Amino acid sequence: MSDPGEDPQDAAGMWEASAEAYVAFQDAGDANRTLLLDPVMLAQCGDVRGARVLDLGCGEGRFARMLAERGATVVGVDPTAAMLAHAQARRGGGERYVRAAAEALPFAEGRFDLVVSYVTLVDIFGYREAIGECARVLRRGGRMVAANLGFTTAAGPWVRDAEGRRVHRPVDRYLEERSQVYEWLGIRIVNRHRPLSAYMDAYLSARLTLRTFLEPVPADESLREDPRYEDWFRVPEFTVMVWDGR
C-alpha cells in the first residue's frame, strides 16, 4: 500500500470530503489570503479589464469572482465537483466554471491572456504537465501569475525557547519530492512538497520567461507587532512569480 496521500485518487477524494469545511474556512477569512497574498496577487495581475483569464484550481471561486468584478472574463477550472458546486452557486456575471484536471486543460492553444495559479500547484500531482498546459493555453505575450507555498513545506513547527518565543524552524528532506497530509478545522488534504529548483525547471522547460519573483510580506507594518502574524516577517511562507508566455 502507498503512504497516505501518495495515491492521486485518494488525494482527490480527500478534497471532495473536505470541500464543505474548506469553504467554511475561506468564508470565515483566511488571513494568509486576505491580508498577505490578495494584495500581491491583484497587483501582479494588473488591469484585467477585458482580459481572458484562466483561474487554475479555482476552488469555490473566490479569486475568480474578484477578477471578474475587476472586469475580466474568467474561466475557473477545478477537478473537485463539490468545490465547483459552490463556485457555480456564487457565480457573478463574469465567470464560468469547468471541471477538469490541470494536467489536461480542455482549451485551445493561446486561449487566455492571463493564467492564475493561487496556491494550487502544491495540490497537483502532475505539476510539470500542469505548468506545460498553462504555457500552452497562454497567448503569445500573455502572463502567468502563480502563488505557491515556499520552503516551509519542508519545515517543521517553530522551535521555541523557555518563554515560548520563536527561535527557528527546522528544515529537512528539502530536496525530496513527497506528499504530506495536512489536517485543520475538519479539513484533510494532501500537499506535495517540491524544492524550488523542481518548480523552476518545470517553468523553464515550458519555455516561460520569469518576469517577477516575490516572497511577500504584508504592506501593513503594524502587523509586525501582532504575534499572530510574526511568522510572515520571520520566514517567507509563500512565493509569487510572474511568467511571460512563450
Steps between C-alpha positions, in 0.01 A plus 500: 500500500612856436557751777208734579469755224717320246204384290355786290154341520517495879610863496208592276263323736638698794421825319144388427450400864655823628322743267232618743749559780744673263234738366399584857865569582532737204169670576620569853803681354836335435751764610772347280288608206312807617790674675809360331444362150192673358663844469808351333305277264267779391793736446685243286189418298473873425221654297285205393219692333405307187761231565433130447614334822542137604486436875676165546368309802231759565341316792185675616571787258605771743786645295321442170218721628749766609651512151158501333395792717802684359384447144657169395327214325603207718492125451553313825629143479497248782481119522288499819128484428399614847716812470359584159146467634577782743666704226198461273260597779695822561571582137477861389474625144861465393597142581424147398632178646629181343583171667835386365845386605782753486715245319262491200323832451207490255588826326661598173858623478537872569148532642581722803669832567570412864527175694477514879611222735419609854669247733390206287817340364567339840171311453574376147690172461591558134635849557737485202216411268280767658761772450547384142125524445492851646772602256310340212171683563669838552503728198835629382590785731255384768592456865478234767474619862569221748494506879631189670616375836872551547767302682276465807348185349828339610507675839382381837320717757683779675755406764434727798701606802397456863284814480319375191672737258573383147863399447513329158323254273683177421521399132566145384458284188471820298625346175263202518167529318229345715137513608389633837156483659380814681204516737328803657143609577348185353711526184726211397691548176826410328771747400814408309836629616745578221821702506496835325743364241240244387237768443747725323605220268134433415435865415816534294437172320162643399696788340353761731707806591521623858403864545447533877590295806365601842497361854216714635476673834200715592505862394342587837802533730274516805446125463864449590412562865215247499623155611238333279686625193859487622572202273446712189781738598739225614492246215350510148194274510413558134647590164329700226636481145401666175595319179471625143348268242710355221 
